[in-house]
Amino acid sequence: MIFMAKIGLPKAWVLKVVARKRIQIADRFILLLQDDNPTNTCLEIGGPNFTATDILTTRFRSYIILNTNRKELTNPSLNCNFVPIQGDGCLLPFADASIDFIFCNAVIEHVPKAKRPMLAQEIQRVCSKGFFISTPYYWFPFEPHYHLPFIQYLPETIRQFVLRFSTIGFVKRHSSQYIRLLTSQELKSLFPQATGGGIRTALIPEIIYVSYLKKSGEEN
């Protein structure tokens, strides 16, 4: 075989970096809360985000995690209390304005482009106070799923060819999971009323996000 069985930076190193980033993301979301009302409810779509979820669950009366994968919701290494629900973020099983806050990290890049407006609409329909949506940045050179620089700029056919022979980062051989990172403009266009931002350690943000907090007197 011309390909190694495993390609990319060491997983342990990447996990440490990811954990630090998730703490930063959780801190940005906490800043959005402002009043930090202990009676608030929160829905995390696509979680749990280890480290970040542990931090956030202590801030809410009820913390719900929705994931399409039941195994993710029953992981024995989880240290936090939450309400697990198996479901699709593009069709949330909640009434309008029934959840105070919605948190969604590193999920939207896995949603096919045609379905992303559905996810955005559902988030805005269900939340009553605000939301925080974050994702790895397309223009940051290092791709966190594959543990390699610049691979997000290659055609999908090339990535899938390499995956026939090798595991790349977190992405296993023969994987068909969809990964397409977003630009700031693409993320902002899905949530036009939200404020955009980035989390960086250099000139280019590694993580981009949009956040929204409902103003007093504003209609849903």
N, C-alpha and C positions, 0 to 999 in steps of 0.2 A: 504494500500500500504506500502511496506517495504522501498520504496524510497521516498525521499523528492521531492517536485515539482521543486526545484532548488538546484543544487549542485555546489560548487566552491566558491572561494573568492568573496567578494562584487564587483559588476560590476563597481561602481564608482571608487573604489580604483584601479582596473586593468586598467581602461581607463586613469587615471592620469599617471600611469607607462608607458602605451603604448604611450601616447602623448610625454612624455620625450624621449622615445626611438626613436620615429619618427623624433624628432628634431635632435637627434644625427645622425640618418641615413641621413637626408637631409644635414647636415653639412659635412658628409663624401663624399657625392656625389658632393657637391660644391667644395670640395678640388680637386676632379678629373678634374673639368673644367679648372683650372689653369688660362687661359687667360680671362675667364669670358666674352667672346665676346657677346654683347647684341643682335647680329644678329643671334645667335644660335637658333635652333629649338629643341624641346624635345618632346618625346613620353613617357607617363607614361602608362604602361600596368597594368590593373587591379585596377586602382585608382577610385576615389581619395583617397589618404592617408591623412586624416584630419591632420592639423598642418604642416606636411611635404609638402603637395601640396601647401598650402598657401605661404610657404617660397619659393618654387622652381619656381612658376609661375612668380615671379618678375624678374627672372634671364634670361628669354628667350623672344625672339621676338614672338614666337608662341609656345604655350604649349598645346599638344594634349593629351587627356585622352581616352584610349580605355578600354571598359568593356563589357562583355557579357550581363550584367544586366542594362537595360535602367534606372531603378529607381535610381541606384547609380549615374548616370550621371545627374540627375535632382533634386538632393537633395537640398531643399531650404535653408539649413543651410550652404551651401558652400559660402565662402567669396572671392573666387578667380575667375579670368577670364581664361577660357580655351576653347578649341575646343573639344566638346564631339563626340565620335564615338562609336557606338555599333559594336562590332566585337570580334573575337577570336584571342588571342595572338599566337596561333599555326598556324594561317593563316593570317598574317598581310596584310591589304589592302594598301600596300605602295610599291613603286618601290625600287629597290636595291639602297642602300646608299643614300636614300632620306631624312633621318632624322639625324640631327647631333648627338644627344644623346638620349639614352633610359634609363629610370628609371623603375625598377620593384621591389616592396617591398611586401613581404608576399603573393606572388601569386603562386610561383612555387610548394609550398607544397600542393596546391590544384589541381595541374595538375597530372593526372594519370602517373605512372612511365613510361609507354610505350610511352606517348606523350611528355615527357619532352625534349627529343632530338629535337623534332619538334619546340618547343618553343625556345630552344637555337639557332637552325639554323636560325629561322626567325629573332631573335634579331640581330644576327651577319650579316645577309643579309641586313637588313634595315638600321642599324646605319652606319654613315660615319665617326664619330669621336670617339665615346666611349659609354660605357654602365656601369650601376651599378645595380647589382642584389643582393638582400638581402632576408633573410628568417630566421625564428626562428631555433635555433640549436637543433638537435635531442638529443644531449647528455647533454643539460642543463636541470636540473631536473624539473623545472616548465614549464608546457605546457600552452602557452598563449591563445589558443583557448578554452580549457576546464577549465581554471582557476584552475588546479589541478596539483600536482607534480606526476611525474612518469607514468601518464596515457598513454603517447605515447608508452610505452613499453608493454602495454597490447595487446593481440590479438584483431583485429578489431571486431570479433564476440562478445567479451565481451563488448566493448564500445557500439556497436549497441544494445545489450540487455539492457544495462542501459538506453540508450536513448529512449527506448520504454516507459519508465516510468517517465523520468525526463529530464529537461533541464540541460545541463552541461555547465556552462560558457556562451560563445557566441553561443554554438551549441544547437539548439532547439530540442525538442522532435520529434522523428520520422524522424530526419534529415538524408538525404542520402549523404550529401556533403562529398567529399573525402578530407581527411587530412592525409598526411604522411610526417613528417619532414625529412629533409636531414642531412646527415653528411657533414663535410667539404670536404671529398674525393668525395662524390657523386656530390656536387655542382661544385667542381673544374673540375671533369671529363667532365661535360657538356660544360665548357668554358675553354679549356686547355690553351689558349693564355692569359687568364686573371690572375690578381694577387688576391690572396685570403686574407681575413682578418676577424676580429671579433670585435664586440662591447660588452664590458663586464663591470660588476660592481663587479665581484668576479673573482675567478681563471678560471672559465669556461665561455666562451662567451655565451651571451644570443642570440645574433644575429650573423650570419655569412654572408659574402658577397664576391662577386667577382667583380672586377672593371677592366676596360680596357680603355686605352687611346691610340688612334692611333698615332704612331710616324711619324714625318715629313718624307715624301717620301715613306711611306709604302703604298702598294697597298691594295685595298679593297678585 
